[in-house]
Amino acid sequence: MRGFTFAFVPCQKRRNLEPLTERSVKPDEIKKLDAYFKRVLNPQIVVKARPRKNDSAEVYIGDEFLGVIYVDDEDGDRSYNFSMAILDVDL
C-alpha cells in the first residue's frame, strides 16, 4: 500500500480588496451563447439560464438536455466551457 504526503500552505489574506472576478453568466451572455450555438452547431439549440445557479447555463435541443456551459475567468480572459456527457445507452 502506498502512502500519500500532503503539503499544507497557510492561507494568506487578500491585500487587494477589489471584488473577485465575476463568474456568473449574465442574460446578455446567454443570448450571445444561444446565437453562437445556433449558428455553429444547430439552429434548434436553446441556451437557458439555470434555475438555481448563475455560474453556468444549460443547453437543450427541444426538451432534450445536452449539457452545461461553464464560465472560466482565469487571468482576466473570459471563456466558456461546454460540458456534455454521453451515456452508452444513447449510442
C-alpha angles and dihedrals in degrees: 000000000000123000125226126221120206126195117205120201118198114247115249124213116251109253094193108072095196113122118268117258112285112251099180122113108237123213092250090053091051089055091050092047090048091052091046094051091045091050098042105032116013134339090223094062116112125196113206136183114253115250099231104015130062099186093080145019133226127238123214141173103206106313092335114108111222106175150293132282114215126196118236114196101172117154093354093295108120114211138156130233119205113207120192126174118207117204118214090233088062094057 
